[in-house]
Amino acid sequence: MNDRSIGYFSMEVALTPDIPTYAGGLGVLAGDTLRSAADMRLPLVGVSMLSRKGYFHQRIDADGRQVETPEIWSVEDHLKEASAQTSVVIEGRTVHVRAWQYDITGYSGHVIPVYLLDTDLPANAECDRHLTDWLYGGDLHFRLCQEVVLGIGGVRLLRALGFDQIQRFHMNEGHASLLTLELLDTATASCGRSKITHEDIDAVRKQCVFTTHTPVPAGHDQFPMQLVRQVLGRKDVYDMKDVFCCEGVLNLTYLALNLSHYVNGVAKRHGLVSQHMFGHYVIDAITNGVHAATWTGPAIQTLFDHYIPGWRDDNYSLRSAVSIPPEELWAAHQHQKQMLLQHVLDATGVAMREEILTIGFARRMTAYKRPTLLFHDLDRLQGLAEQANGLQLILAGKAHPHDDRGQELIQEIFGYQKRLDGNIKVVFLENYDLRLGQLITSGVDVWLNTPEPPLEASGTSGMKAALNGVPSLSVPDGWWLEGCVEGLTGWVVGEHALDPTQRADGARDADSLYHKLEHDVIPAYCHRRERFIDIMRHAIALNGAFFNTQRMLSQYVLKAYFT
Ligand SMILES: *Cc1c(COP(=O)(O)O)cnc(C)c1O
């Protein structure tokens, strides 16, 4: 086990539905990556945070207000304590760090160990014991302390556990980039020096790989130097201004950029946007994927097992989904839809019907994702529902506790739900998580995605839908720019966004959305079912076969890990 050569670091990771150590897309990607690494027998080891109280559990009150409570879970029931501990220094205090191990076993039996760091030890000061309680909780100071634990503590823990052959450290987003400091210290010490030199920097760059996920500068972690000085208590960081700080702040994205030999964005367009944002660096792109077996619903899995045996081992073979008998694909889809509608009934008391066109929208509730775009013109939406003999909408998503606008959007959705009452059934399902994500992406008829271009780095939920034969109706951004074949894998909304000089325009995008529903989606679904099923088959064959973490990881292997 200790022969691992790649350490994969992520602030969050979605391991199983019962372990709430993730907030959203970043953690789901980390989990899917490690699951595929296990399938592919790759020599990875994962490092993340324990998050004893999770991200948060979401309830929505009768007025649509989000109520946040801790996610209660038993660490001991799901994880085993690792055999070694380590420590870091924060503000001059020694903070002891232990880890909890979760083993991901691939279909081939290969195991990827994942270590979740935990500072809740009696030997630690009270304030330090809470550093691994919450994911993305607290203020800047708390966040920086957490990132010391993840980056520096993570590298030290791997060493303490005997992982002494790691040659690549992969930072899934900048949160873990303080690990470069630890690697620099090691490089410096191994040469018998005390001061970091540019040779050490070159040595560390060879070891590090950085994946950036955010296409807006404000989305990147940055800390005032004053705070950095207080928390890290070291001076050399300021001596090397070109590496560590820019404009008086430590920006963890720049730290990772400066100290990685390979940097990538998570879709082709996002690579270009990032390249533009960070002009001095070379930024490549590897488009995200999802773990095929995790996100394919049970009925479609059975169908694949019958018609495409070996698809778990070789996701590319899903291309032969084009020859699955249409009536069998439809039956499997309807089965998964019934499961979803049963959940809707149990959770909300709303009875939806399986023969009615059902659109899904679930993701983080935040302004740029525009979850209310579909409700832009309620009269027009009602007209579409008449044309389709009914329309059902299933929504879900958490808003970050500090994102007031995101929380307001949930309330607005509740308002629309009331106004549409009777004519169009709208449900908002509470506490979007892995389980609900699987149920919704595999059970609706069409997957809607309307972020404001170019703010969607990749997006992955449409890929989950595609594996289930659910076509996307999406703006041209993120992965959809690569995945959309108009009328064959789904449809583009708001084509004008293809022109990067055009600003996002809600009214125009809504108009385009209604137009696509009226002229393409509804006619195919309601009147040309065989055509609709053909689109479903192509969603699997063209997109399920490609936008998976198996293909994604093989690109990391070629471009980043073993180069
Ligand atoms: C897939 C998933 C996400 C990410 O969805 P995007 O389309 O990338 O926004 C977030 N949360 C959960 C629970 C998911 O399953």
The ligand as an SDF file (V2000), in Angstrom:
LIG
                    3D

 15 15  0  0  0  0  0  0  0  0999 V2000
  -23.0940   16.5290   -9.1650 C   0  0  0  0  0  0  0  0  0  0  0  0
  -23.3960   17.2570   -7.9170 C   0  0  0  0  0  0  0  0  0  0  0  0
  -23.0500   18.6010   -7.7850 C   0  0  0  0  0  0  0  0  0  0  0  0
  -22.3750   19.3810   -8.9050 C   0  0  0  0  0  0  0  0  0  0  0  0
  -23.2770   19.6990   -9.9150 O   0  0  0  0  0  0  0  0  0  0  0  0
  -22.9180   20.7940  -11.0320 P   0  0  0  0  0  0  0  0  0  0  0  0
  -23.7170   20.4370  -12.1960 O   0  0  0  0  0  0  0  0  0  0  0  0
  -21.4430   20.6510  -11.2980 O   0  0  0  0  0  0  0  0  0  0  0  0
  -23.2650   22.1060  -10.4610 O   0  0  0  0  0  0  0  0  0  0  0  0
  -23.3410   19.2470   -6.6020 C   0  0  0  0  0  0  0  0  0  0  0  0
  -23.9520   18.5990   -5.5900 N   0  0  0  0  0  0  0  0  0  0  0  0
  -24.3080   17.3020   -5.6740 C   0  0  0  0  0  0  0  0  0  0  0  0
  -24.9810   16.6380   -4.5190 C   0  0  0  0  0  0  0  0  0  0  0  0
  -24.0430   16.5890   -6.8430 C   0  0  0  0  0  0  0  0  0  0  0  0
  -24.3850   15.2970   -6.9240 O   0  0  0  0  0  0  0  0  0  0  0  0
  1  2  1  0
  2  3  1  0
  2 14  2  0
  3  4  1  0
  3 10  2  0
  4  5  1  0
  5  6  1  0
  6  7  2  0
  6  8  1  0
  6  9  1  0
 10 11  1  0
 11 12  2  0
 12 13  1  0
 12 14  1  0
 14 15  1  0
M  END
$$$$
